[in-house]
């Protein structure tokens, strides 16, 4: 075979077109310049932020987040190790609020109580932690509740407003008293405050402000940062 025949028998490589790429059965992976082919996964963010008013939409987000993060942080026990136990990675929860709805506060609180039985909740009070936010900061796992050095904490009696007939007003006042009593009982359980101390503070009928040091003394938080 002549050199001319050999050159004619060798097929020249065809240029790859966009249509060829799209029709190819093998997937083509294109990395940005300088990006390695494999990278370690980024650490999972396990942080919730209650920033702003405690209200229905925000409480729903926090409740869903608590339950979801508990499940994604579950680490099953090693079946080959009889001493191995199921573990959960902790959840971090930032609190910065002027307060808000008592019913939404209790909704978050009840879920926090349920979740922390298995999974630690590390709370962080920053900026301002007032009214409903105080209970939620205190509801973190004991020893894991931090507060900013310049954070302001405020306690006050449950506030309510209504109008109408006398019997309706009396009924609403009974409900407000019940909410107040539940709030006091919950704070007594989560802090170092006694019921007598707390009622004495609330009976001032004014906003009671605490600094970070006082919040730790009262057992609302554990560590100043």
Helices and strands as residue ranges (DSSP letters): H 3-9, H 18-23, E 47-51, H 56-72, E 74-75, E 87-88, E 91-97, H 102-115, E 121-130, H 132-138, E 146-147, E 152-155, H 166-190, H 195-202, E 208-210, H 212-217, E 223-224
